[in-house]
Amino acid sequence: MGATIRKEVLIGAITGLIVNTFGVLLFFLLFLEGSFKVNFNYAYQYDELGKIIAIGAIPNLAAFFLFLKIKRFYRARGVLLFTILLAIAILFLNISTK
């Protein structure tokens, strides 16, 4: 893989991270009351954090299809790669808390 392709995939993965973070924060702001810290600790304590992170990954679909529409296929691949790695991380998070 050339350096340009790696760069494009990395940009896509970073975009996936930013969009997912935005989605999680948006979920906390819109659907939960109280401070972010209290809600985060509650979600972690009661094994809900993986579910919230997964819900926060939904906006990655928009980023993925946007990159496909503007023909930035390697960036779309980076978003998809990040989403798959995120799913694996959520799986390990759920396994480790049981």
C-alpha positions in Angstrom: 0.0 0.0 0.0 1.3 3.4 -0.9 1.8 6.2 1.5 -1.1 8.1 -0.1 -3.5 5.3 0.4 -2.4 4.8 4.0 -2.9 8.6 4.6 -6.4 8.4 3.1 -7.4 5.4 5.2 -6.0 7.1 8.3 -8.0 10.3 7.5 -11.1 8.1 7.2 -10.4 6.4 10.5 -9.8 9.7 12.3 -13.0 10.9 10.8 -14.8 7.9 12.1 -13.4 8.5 15.6 -14.5 12.2 15.6 -17.9 11.4 14.2 -18.4 8.6 16.8 -17.3 10.8 19.6 -19.7 13.5 18.4 -22.5 10.8 18.3 -21.8 9.7 21.9 -21.7 13.2 23.2 -24.9 14.0 21.3 -26.6 11.0 22.9 -25.5 12.1 26.4 -26.7 15.6 25.8 -30.1 14.8 24.2 -31.2 11.7 26.1 -29.7 11.8 29.6 -30.0 14.3 32.3 -27.2 15.5 34.6 -23.5 16.0 34.0 -21.5 14.1 31.5 -19.2 12.7 34.2 -22.1 11.3 36.3 -23.8 9.7 33.3 -20.5 8.2 32.0 -19.8 6.7 35.4 -23.3 5.4 35.7 -23.2 3.8 32.2 -19.8 2.2 32.9 -21.0 0.9 36.3 -24.2 -0.7 35.0 -22.6 -2.1 31.8 -24.4 0.3 29.4 -21.3 2.0 28.0 -20.8 -0.4 25.1 -24.4 0.2 24.1 -24.0 4.0 24.2 -20.8 3.8 22.1 -22.6 1.6 19.6 -25.4 4.1 19.3 -22.8 6.8 18.9 -21.4 4.9 15.9 -24.6 5.3 13.9 -23.5 8.7 12.5 -20.5 6.9 11.0 -22.9 5.6 8.3 -23.4 9.2 7.2 -19.6 9.7 7.0 -19.2 6.4 5.2 -21.8 7.2 2.5 -20.6 10.8 2.2 -17.1 9.6 1.3 -18.6 7.1 -1.1 -20.7 9.8 -2.8 -17.7 12.1 -3.3 -15.6 9.1 -4.5 -13.2 9.1 -1.6 -13.2 5.3 -1.4 -10.1 4.9 0.8 -11.5 7.4 3.4 -14.7 5.4 3.4 -12.6 2.3 3.9 -11.0 4.0 6.9 -14.4 4.8 8.5 -15.4 1.2 8.0 -12.2 -0.1 9.5 -12.6 2.2 12.5 -16.2 1.0 12.9 -15.2 -2.7 12.8 -12.4 -2.1 15.3 -14.9 -0.2 17.5 -17.3 -3.2 17.4 -14.5 -5.5 18.5 -13.6 -3.1 21.3 -17.2 -3.1 22.4 -17.3 -6.9 22.3 -14.2 -7.0 24.6 -15.7 -4.4 26.9 -18.9 -6.4 27.3 -16.9 -9.7 27.8 -14.6 -8.1 30.4 -17.5 -6.6 32.5 -19.4 -9.9 32.8 
